[in-house]
Amino acid sequence: MKIVVIGANAAGAKAAAKAKRMNPHAEITVVDRGSFISYGACGIPYYVSDMVKDEKELMSTPVGVVRDPAFFRKVKGVEVLTETEAVTIDRQNRKVSLLKVVSGESSCIEYDTLILATGSSPVIPPLEGRTLPGIITVKSIEDAILLKEQAVSGDRACVVGAGLIGLETVEALTQRGMQVTVVELCGSPDAHGVLDRVRYLH
Ligand SMILES: Cc1cc2nc3c(=O)[nH]c(=O)nc-3n(C[C@H](O)[C@H](O)[C@H](O)COP(=O)(O)OP(=O)(O)OC[C@H]3O[C@@H](n4cnc5c(N)ncnc54)[C@H](O)[C@@H]3O)c2cc1C
């Protein structure tokens, strides 16, 4: 039995591991277009604030083992292909076409069961200038690396959106000594009391 999972973060990695436990003889392949897999996105603000120094810590088990493709192969018996995008699904012939993000190489993988764990994407409002440099979403480790690089070189930030992720990002940036302005469409963004702890807030 061949099981293919698209997406190798929280949902995809868990689904693959569970499927292997339930079907020990199944051949399970997980593909993800990103470089980082099975990470705790909730740790991103701690990485941005520098409390977590290395992005690999976000992919680590409680005993410090990094959950990379080698870990999944050895410990879970699951094959993980990173930097590999699922481009089309042929449901009639049960095939997924894949594209290697870096080399542009194409291939195909067959499945008996296909699991979609492709997650979500940040909503970027249709604002003029939204593609200018220095504008970063907070979703993935790749975003967090960019944000940390910018936080090292800059001293001011504007965070658009005062939901949980926005406010945790505000806290992380202010802990780095940045001057942060929050822009929020709705009123009363301080549901979690985070703004009280922001030192340089306008
Ligand atoms: C800063 C931050 C803090 C958070 N804090 C918390 C918290 O404290 N508590 C909590 O419960 N949740 C928190 N969350 C939310 C939590 O991280 C998400 O709910 C979780 O990551 C969802 O996992 P997922 O696997 O469903 O989706 P995603 O994490 O979106 O993963 C989907 C994966 O699919 C891949 N993918 C998508 N399309 C394709 C394709 N065509 N081909 C190949 N790969 C593809 C993507 O590259 C991605 O790796 C936080 C999120 C963020 C960003």
The ligand as an SDF file (V2000), in Angstrom:
LIG
                    3D

 53 58  0  0  0  0  0  0  0  0999 V2000
    3.9810   32.4700   15.0770 C   0  0  0  0  0  0  0  0  0  0  0  0
    2.9800   31.3640   15.2790 C   0  0  0  0  0  0  0  0  0  0  0  0
    2.6250   30.9950   16.5760 C   0  0  0  0  0  0  0  0  0  0  0  0
    1.7040   29.9770   16.7820 C   0  0  0  0  0  0  0  0  0  0  0  0
    1.3950   29.6350   18.0540 N   0  0  0  0  0  0  0  0  0  0  0  0
    0.5560   28.6110   18.2890 C   0  0  0  0  0  0  0  0  0  0  0  0
    0.2520   28.1940   19.5990 C   0  0  0  0  0  0  0  0  0  0  0  0
    0.7720   28.7570   20.5850 O   0  0  0  0  0  0  0  0  0  0  0  0
   -0.6070   27.1480   19.7650 N   0  0  0  0  0  0  0  0  0  0  0  0
   -1.1880   26.4970   18.6950 C   0  0  0  0  0  0  0  0  0  0  0  0
   -1.9520   25.5530   18.8950 O   0  0  0  0  0  0  0  0  0  0  0  0
   -0.9200   26.8930   17.4340 N   0  0  0  0  0  0  0  0  0  0  0  0
   -0.0700   27.9200   17.2010 C   0  0  0  0  0  0  0  0  0  0  0  0
    0.1940   28.3030   15.9180 N   0  0  0  0  0  0  0  0  0  0  0  0
   -0.5210   27.6400   14.8110 C   0  0  0  0  0  0  0  0  0  0  0  0
    0.1400   26.3240   14.3990 C   0  0  0  0  0  0  0  0  0  0  0  0
    1.5110   26.5220   14.1550 O   0  0  0  0  0  0  0  0  0  0  0  0
   -0.5570   25.8290   13.1650 C   0  0  0  0  0  0  0  0  0  0  0  0
   -1.8800   25.5270   13.5140 O   0  0  0  0  0  0  0  0  0  0  0  0
    0.1200   24.5920   12.5900 C   0  0  0  0  0  0  0  0  0  0  0  0
    1.4010   24.9180   12.1060 O   0  0  0  0  0  0  0  0  0  0  0  0
   -0.7060   24.0310   11.4620 C   0  0  0  0  0  0  0  0  0  0  0  0
   -0.0300   22.9210   10.9610 O   0  0  0  0  0  0  0  0  0  0  0  0
   -0.3940   22.3020    9.5670 P   0  0  0  0  0  0  0  0  0  0  0  0
    0.5390   21.1430    9.3440 O   0  0  0  0  0  0  0  0  0  0  0  0
   -1.8580   22.0510    9.4880 O   0  0  0  0  0  0  0  0  0  0  0  0
   -0.1450   23.4530    8.4940 O   0  0  0  0  0  0  0  0  0  0  0  0
    1.2110   24.3330    8.0810 P   0  0  0  0  0  0  0  0  0  0  0  0
    1.9830   24.5810    9.3060 O   0  0  0  0  0  0  0  0  0  0  0  0
    0.6440   25.4220    7.2950 O   0  0  0  0  0  0  0  0  0  0  0  0
    1.9620   23.2880    7.1840 O   0  0  0  0  0  0  0  0  0  0  0  0
    1.5550   22.9970    5.8720 C   0  0  0  0  0  0  0  0  0  0  0  0
    2.7820   22.5120    5.1060 C   0  0  0  0  0  0  0  0  0  0  0  0
    2.3640   22.1580    3.7910 O   0  0  0  0  0  0  0  0  0  0  0  0
    3.3460   22.5410    2.8640 C   0  0  0  0  0  0  0  0  0  0  0  0
    2.7050   22.6730    1.5460 N   0  0  0  0  0  0  0  0  0  0  0  0
    1.6320   23.4640    1.2370 C   0  0  0  0  0  0  0  0  0  0  0  0
    1.3180   23.2890   -0.0690 N   0  0  0  0  0  0  0  0  0  0  0  0
    2.2070   22.3940   -0.5770 C   0  0  0  0  0  0  0  0  0  0  0  0
    2.4060   21.8130   -1.8600 C   0  0  0  0  0  0  0  0  0  0  0  0
    1.6130   22.0960   -2.9220 N   0  0  0  0  0  0  0  0  0  0  0  0
    3.4350   20.9320   -2.0460 N   0  0  0  0  0  0  0  0  0  0  0  0
    4.2580   20.6100   -1.0110 C   0  0  0  0  0  0  0  0  0  0  0  0
    4.1100   21.1390    0.2390 N   0  0  0  0  0  0  0  0  0  0  0  0
    3.1000   22.0010    0.4460 C   0  0  0  0  0  0  0  0  0  0  0  0
    3.8880   23.8560    3.4180 C   0  0  0  0  0  0  0  0  0  0  0  0
    5.2070   24.1030    2.9340 O   0  0  0  0  0  0  0  0  0  0  0  0
    3.8560   23.5910    4.9270 C   0  0  0  0  0  0  0  0  0  0  0  0
    5.0950   23.1050    5.4170 O   0  0  0  0  0  0  0  0  0  0  0  0
    1.1100   29.3130   15.6700 C   0  0  0  0  0  0  0  0  0  0  0  0
    1.4710   29.6770   14.3670 C   0  0  0  0  0  0  0  0  0  0  0  0
    2.3960   30.6750   14.1590 C   0  0  0  0  0  0  0  0  0  0  0  0
    2.7910   31.0490   12.7350 C   0  0  0  0  0  0  0  0  0  0  0  0
  1  2  1  0
  2  3  1  0
  2 52  2  0
  3  4  2  0
  4  5  1  0
  4 50  1  0
  5  6  2  0
  6  7  1  0
  6 13  1  0
  7  8  2  0
  7  9  1  0
  9 10  1  0
 10 11  2  0
 10 12  1  0
 12 13  2  0
 13 14  1  0
 14 15  1  0
 14 50  1  0
 15 16  1  0
 16 17  1  0
 16 18  1  0
 18 19  1  0
 18 20  1  0
 20 21  1  0
 20 22  1  0
 22 23  1  0
 23 24  1  0
 24 25  2  0
 24 26  1  0
 24 27  1  0
 27 28  1  0
 28 29  2  0
 28 30  1  0
 28 31  1  0
 31 32  1  0
 32 33  1  0
 33 34  1  0
 33 48  1  0
 34 35  1  0
 35 36  1  0
 35 46  1  0
 36 37  1  0
 36 45  1  0
 37 38  2  0
 38 39  1  0
 39 40  1  0
 39 45  2  0
 40 41  1  0
 40 42  2  0
 42 43  1  0
 43 44  2  0
 44 45  1  0
 46 47  1  0
 46 48  1  0
 48 49  1  0
 50 51  2  0
 51 52  1  0
 52 53  1  0
M  END
$$$$
